[in-house]
Amino acid sequence: MKLSVIGCGYLGAVHAAAMAELGHEVVGVDVDAAKVEALSAGRAPFYEPGFEDLLRRSLESGRLSFSSDMAAAAGAGVHFVCVGTPQKRGEYAADLRYVEDATESLLGVLAPGDLVVGKSTVPVGTAARLAEMVADKAPGAILAWNPEFLREGFAVQDTLHPDRLVYGVPSGKDGETARARLDEVYATIVGAGTPLVVTDYATAEMVKTAANSFLATKISFINAMAELCEATGADVKQLADAIGHDDRIGRKFLNAGLGFGGGCLPKDIRAFMARAGELGADQALTFLREVDNINMRRRIRMVDLAREVCGGSLLGKRVAVLGAAFKPDSDDIRDSPALNVAAQLGLQGATVRVTDPAAVDNCKRDWPQLDYADTAEEAAERADAVLLLTEWKQYRELDPVAFGQVVAQKRVLDGRNALDRDRWEAAGWSYRALGRRAG
Ligand code: UGA
């Protein structure tokens, strides 16, 4: 099939390359000419394991191309809208400008029978509104909503092997047509037995925000337990292991620590609350405000803990921060808990050196006031405290004996409960972590 993908950020670029891998002829369109140039040359504009290989394979097959001109989307039968929906400045609501602009500029190239498929995360009600716009300006074209559940760091795998597909389609004949077209696009995935939910627009939109809200709630639940563990001397990691054995609860997403960040969970729970308010159902989601509060409190607690281990003041103390991305295997620093903590430490007078295997370039651009190092050893040189804030494999596997040689004080704060406490303590380190007793 001939497909277009509008918006070549994280979601769109991976989707475009993955659809080409599945055998479709795909054009990715983005207004950012630099991004188009990089992607066309087989260079990933972001760090994502496996993506560059997939991109190159798809480009070499001749089935994938990129353009900054919307006209390139003409002739494709299915058009995926994959642009961002960031949080509005100074408000909780999502900024729909890019989705609206993308859909509007797509209208000019649509032919009767074309299918427009929204994949962006949008407030419930958006698809119905866009469907009216499409019906009005491009008669004969149909709109569907097909939310995306990929995780950064696993984007390729999640796109090619998703754990479910959700189609939000209109009622009647158009809905049947939309479903048939999407089944054709995803034939390989559907054929592999992937669960499929076909529903209306509102449910499809809500599946995404509900899923992210649930994940955020699960993380904040265990982090609330961590606060209680800190008050009682209990151990949140063992607690998580023990409750996680109940398969109704499950161990996944019960890792206590610095909490969630990134371009999705924080802004999605806020946009969900804002939308509930508009719908007069704000009470239903007031708990998400607490989820957000618990999450933000972890960052403050981490700074307090760093101050405590440094003897009550951060003034003039050298602090090493390992990890800056919002999660490992990503160079994404949007709402990164690690950087938030690093910045607060700096503001309280510490000399902070940050390192990250992939995100340092992005950090230097957005946070020029912090100091950066290429390696963990360099960051930790003569440090009074070392903070592990993003649990990259290379930090989890650091040798505490050798690493102990470079620091001034063997004090480690494990912000992700990711280090082997016994090993670090055996090497003479004082170990502190969120939700766990002091050694
Ligand atoms: C999230 C969802 O997991 C995806 O399903 C969704 O498609 C995506 O948002 C999106 O809306 O596009 P992502 O933001 O890539 O994916 O990252 P997650 O793996 O969900 O992690 C989010 C944050 O939670 C990270 O900062 C991570 O460190 C933190 N986290 C995760 C914890 O603090 N504890 C955990 O147990 C798990």
Boltz pocket constraint, residues with backbone or C-beta under 6 A from the ligand:
constraints:
  - pocket:
      binder: B
      contacts: [[A, 121], [A, 148], [A, 149], [A, 150], [A, 151], [A, 152], [A, 153], [A, 212], [A, 215], [A, 219], [A, 251], [A, 252], [A, 253], [A, 254], [A, 255], [A, 256], [A, 257], [A, 258], [A, 259], [A, 260], [A, 261], [A, 262], [A, 263], [A, 264], [A, 265], [A, 268], [A, 326], [A, 327]]
      max_distance: 6.0
